[in-house]
Amino acid sequence: MTNNCTDAKRGVFLATVKANKQIGQRFYRIRLEFLGAAAEAFANSKPGQFAQLDLSGIALPAAKNIPDKLANTARRNILLRRPFSFVDITCEGDKTLVDILYCVVGPASLRMTTLSAGDSVSVIGPLGNGFWVPEGKKRVLLVAGGMGVGPLQHLAKVLTTDYPDIVVMAFAGARGAGDLPFEARLDEIAQQLGFSLPEFAKYGIESLVATDDGSAGWHGLVSDCLAEWLGQANFAGKDMIIYSCGPEAMLAKVADTARAKDIDCQVSMERMMACGIGVCQSCAVECKAGRPGKTIYKLCCKDGPVFDSREVVFRA
Amino acid sequence: MKDNVDISVDFAGIRLANPVFTASGTCGYADELADFMDINVLGAFITKSITAKLRKGNATPRIVETDSGMLNAIGLANIGVHKFVEEKLPVLEKLSPAVFVNVAGETVDDYVAVAERLASESAIAGFELNISCPNVAKGGIAFGTEPEQVAKITSAVKKAAGEKVLMVKLSPAVTDISVIARAAIEAGADALSLINTFTAMVIDIETRKPVLANKTGGLSGPAIKPIAVYLVNKVYNEVAKSTGIPILGMGGIMTASDAIQFIIAGASAVGVGTANFIEPGCAAKIVEGVKSYCARKKIANIKELIGTLQDS
């Protein structure tokens, strides 16, 4: 990334909700507006960084809108903040707009769906380290699993702006068509690489969709789709870099493929975390250290969430 | 009016600008919190547990949220006393709050080694003896549940601690916390801190496995606050008041009114723990809130508030 960082500091800020829109059955995209020091801090944040949202005081949806699978847990009090990466950041004058892609997985994200324009949310951020671009890369492959596509869309935008000479391609996978957080009619998406997903096509980036059940795009795991594509492609590994975000099992497979092809690979990891600022030590990621077999724990929030895939010991 | 209130306290001979501590393990080594609050507004700061040697800590998941609380099983992950002295102490030295180092280990010798190494460091006001960590296989809570063990480790560390104040952190998971408190005081403890977390478990009903890799973790947060207030009051009435030993009260403090409950119950000072994870600047707000309360109640000096629980 171009380093245009000022002294803008992370902090605890109040954001105003500008929009909170449902995408498909399970996904939402919320837009938060920041002013002043917060606007400056978030304007300088990088793809892969994240923020901690306080959702404890947000109302539950009406009972009829609570999904059956959350019927038993919906009413639980929320104590801790929840971490979210960014799908897009835009600056408008002295305002910074931060878009977050999320899906309803538990009582906190369920409450998040009831936020509407004009509401306030307490946000700590921007936190952690984002993706970085090593020297000499000519080709980037973005490999997303499910919700992991969020920060990779943000990265796609920054790459096309800051690195116009790099060729970028995106692979977006999920269990089924309903698990892909896109607005497009996924059953109409091409089975081959092409300018298919509007979310990437708007940056001039070709994309390929894969689903485990074959209900949209390529039939199979996105990690296998990547491996097959790389098997047919004829590019030098050292010229390429893979950026990946998604479930850990998928990241592990992508990392294996990258290592086999001698391609640099950065993965965005996820852990249960309390503070997000390096204090609680909850979000440990096991990493290789020095001699073979020796490992240390790094913190997902502070040392990551983006790691070089070669250093991570993925959880089985 | 608020400015005329004196909320400074004498805590086991240490003069503190105010009674608010940040609790061990919830404020790191101070450097991480610095972006979010002015550490210098605190009365005192307690480091995360320091052991003789570096500890990696437990496998993940290390935390899980519960109703109005959370379980943690970090496993005393820390950089070890030597690196602490080299890297972290120079930062802590510049702070105005009194610095307490939380000391942990697997054997009595481990605890003694940490205290001996730090006893001559002028940046440190005292030690908090962690004999109540529920998340390690050896040491931790094993030292904190038997009065004879408590006495043995307290007197051993007291000898090693030299001039430093020795505070002993008590577990709530005992039959009678006052028995443990008395054992610590008789063995030389200068102060008591209570409570540490409760051993607890959350089960994933799909897999029928515990959520935490360590199986169990320590329950903290607002869920434990009423129990903590009760235990502070019990120890104050049964042990601390008569011996003049100060109590650092903690357990689920999120706001100034929570803190004031502990002070009324008998705590000379209060520790803010889990709340630091949610509002990293909340300790500063609690300091101001305590001051405002005293002003509103026409309490000129916070000493007039400590242990003043009224009959119902």
Chai-1 contact restraints between the chains, C-beta under 6 A:
chainA,res_idxA,chainB,res_idxB,connection_type,confidence,min_distance_angstrom,max_distance_angstrom,comment,restraint_id
A,K9,B,D35,contact,1.0,0.0,6.0,A-B,restraint_1
A,R10,B,D35,contact,1.0,0.0,6.0,A-B,restraint_2
A,R76,B,D67,contact,1.0,0.0,6.0,A-B,restraint_3
A,N77,B,D67,contact,1.0,0.0,6.0,A-B,restraint_4
A,N77,B,S68,contact,1.0,0.0,6.0,A-B,restraint_5
A,L79,B,E65,contact,1.0,0.0,6.0,A-B,restraint_6
A,L79,B,S68,contact,1.0,0.0,6.0,A-B,restraint_7
A,L79,B,G221,contact,1.0,0.0,6.0,A-B,restraint_8
A,L80,B,E65,contact,1.0,0.0,6.0,A-B,restraint_9
A,R271,B,T60,contact,1.0,0.0,6.0,A-B,restraint_10
A,M272,B,P61,contact,1.0,0.0,6.0,A-B,restraint_11
A,M272,B,I63,contact,1.0,0.0,6.0,A-B,restraint_12
A,A274,B,I63,contact,1.0,0.0,6.0,A-B,restraint_13
A,A274,B,F277,contact,1.0,0.0,6.0,A-B,restraint_14
A,C275,B,F277,contact,1.0,0.0,6.0,A-B,restraint_15
A,I277,B,E32,contact,1.0,0.0,6.0,A-B,restraint_16
A,G278,B,E32,contact,1.0,0.0,6.0,A-B,restraint_17
A,V279,B,G28,contact,1.0,0.0,6.0,A-B,restraint_18
A,V279,B,E32,contact,1.0,0.0,6.0,A-B,restraint_19
A,C280,B,F277,contact,1.0,0.0,6.0,A-B,restraint_20
A,Q281,B,I74,contact,1.0,0.0,6.0,A-B,restraint_21
A,Q281,B,A77,contact,1.0,0.0,6.0,A-B,restraint_22
A,S282,B,R62,contact,1.0,0.0,6.0,A-B,restraint_23
A,S282,B,I63,contact,1.0,0.0,6.0,A-B,restraint_24
A,A284,B,T60,contact,1.0,0.0,6.0,A-B,restraint_25
A,Y297,B,K56,contact,1.0,0.0,6.0,A-B,restraint_26
A,Y297,B,G57,contact,1.0,0.0,6.0,A-B,restraint_27
